[in-house]
Amino acid sequence: QVQLVESGGGLVQAGGSLRLSCVPSRTIISIAVMRWYRQAPGQQREWLAAMSNDGTTSYADSVKGRFTISRANVENTVFLQMNSLKPEDTAVYYCNIVARAVTDIGPRDYWGQGIQVTVSS
């Protein structure tokens, strides 16, 4: 079953903005780490951003200053705000959390389904 549902992708002009959302299943009861990745065709998966439970964030150099990871209490939603988008940002974006569900003995990785972001020049 789907554990993380992503939304907010689409087509945008260079210089524009998008905000991706990642909504965990209601069965997720504890989240330790939140991350965003992306993968462009023919390239390996690239880590973009992370946030720990204490709010500490970190970013890849390729997106630092343009992308922001954040969270909300409502539905434990994780966001990725993407500003000043460039054509090279075109990729499939994935939400990833280290979390426990009600059926889990301990924490494990959960992944979103992936959403396309296309930036035109």
VMD Tcl script that draws the C-alpha trace (Angstrom):
set ca {
  {0.00 0.00 0.00}
  {1.02 3.63 -0.51}
  {2.82 5.07 2.51}
  {3.85 8.48 1.14}
  {1.82 10.48 -1.37}
  {3.62 13.23 -3.28}
  {2.02 16.15 -5.09}
  {2.87 19.57 -6.49}
  {4.98 18.66 -9.50}
  {4.43 19.85 -13.02}
  {5.75 22.11 -15.75}
  {7.21 25.51 -14.94}
  {9.24 28.14 -16.76}
  {12.85 28.78 -15.83}
  {13.00 31.16 -12.89}
  {9.66 30.00 -11.56}
  {8.74 28.17 -8.37}
  {7.03 24.98 -7.29}
  {6.26 23.46 -3.91}
  {6.25 19.70 -3.51}
  {4.26 18.04 -0.75}
  {4.72 14.63 0.81}
  {1.90 13.29 2.97}
  {2.57 10.15 5.03}
  {-0.07 7.53 5.62}
  {-1.99 7.84 8.87}
  {-0.31 4.59 9.91}
  {3.01 6.46 10.22}
  {3.36 7.31 13.90}
  {6.95 8.51 14.25}
  {9.33 10.22 11.82}
  {13.04 10.50 12.55}
  {14.42 11.96 9.30}
  {12.89 13.59 6.24}
  {14.70 13.77 2.89}
  {14.16 14.75 -0.71}
  {15.92 13.18 -3.71}
  {15.68 13.52 -7.46}
  {16.69 11.45 -10.46}
  {17.10 12.68 -14.01}
  {17.11 10.30 -17.00}
  {20.41 8.47 -17.35}
  {21.68 9.77 -14.02}
  {21.89 8.30 -10.56}
  {19.66 9.43 -7.73}
  {20.77 12.72 -6.20}
  {20.21 13.71 -2.58}
  {18.84 17.24 -2.25}
  {17.77 18.08 1.29}
  {17.23 16.62 4.75}
  {15.61 17.62 8.03}
  {15.97 15.92 11.40}
  {13.51 15.92 14.30}
  {15.20 18.90 15.94}
  {14.66 20.98 12.80}
  {18.25 20.87 11.58}
  {18.41 21.07 7.79}
  {21.06 20.33 5.21}
  {21.22 20.80 1.45}
  {23.15 19.69 -1.58}
  {25.29 22.40 -3.15}
  {23.25 22.19 -6.34}
  {20.11 23.48 -4.61}
  {21.41 25.42 -1.61}
  {19.87 28.87 -1.47}
  {17.08 27.92 -3.88}
  {15.32 24.95 -2.26}
  {13.92 24.75 1.27}
  {12.74 21.67 3.15}
  {10.09 22.18 5.81}
  {7.42 20.32 7.75}
  {3.94 20.84 9.12}
  {2.13 19.16 12.00}
  {-0.97 18.59 9.91}
  {-0.71 15.06 8.53}
  {3.07 15.21 9.19}
  {3.42 16.78 5.76}
  {6.92 17.37 4.37}
  {7.46 20.16 1.84}
  {10.11 21.11 -0.65}
  {9.89 24.72 -1.78}
  {11.76 25.17 -5.05}
  {12.58 28.69 -6.24}
  {14.61 30.05 -9.14}
  {14.15 26.81 -11.02}
  {16.52 25.95 -13.84}
  {16.17 23.51 -16.75}
  {18.77 21.30 -15.07}
  {16.35 20.84 -12.17}
  {14.17 18.72 -14.45}
  {13.85 15.28 -12.84}
  {11.59 12.93 -10.95}
  {11.51 14.00 -7.31}
  {11.16 11.58 -4.40}
  {10.25 12.09 -0.77}
  {11.93 9.75 1.70}
  {11.41 9.36 5.44}
  {12.91 7.20 8.15}
  {9.88 6.34 10.19}
  {7.84 3.82 12.12}
  {4.37 2.70 11.16}
  {1.96 1.06 13.57}
  {3.00 -2.37 12.29}
  {6.76 -1.72 12.44}
  {8.96 -2.96 15.26}
  {11.56 -0.31 14.44}
  {12.13 2.52 11.98}
  {12.68 1.91 8.28}
  {12.77 3.80 4.98}
  {9.57 4.84 3.26}
  {9.49 6.36 -0.24}
  {7.05 8.46 -2.18}
  {5.94 7.40 -5.64}
  {7.97 10.07 -7.41}
  {6.63 13.14 -9.23}
  {7.85 14.79 -12.41}
  {9.20 18.33 -12.34}
  {9.93 19.83 -15.75}
  {11.54 23.25 -16.12}
  {11.44 24.81 -19.57}
  {13.89 27.39 -20.86}
}
mol new
graphics top color blue
foreach p $ca { graphics top sphere $p radius 0.5 }
foreach p [lrange $ca 0 end-1] q [lrange $ca 1 end] { graphics top cylinder $p $q radius 0.2 }
display resetview
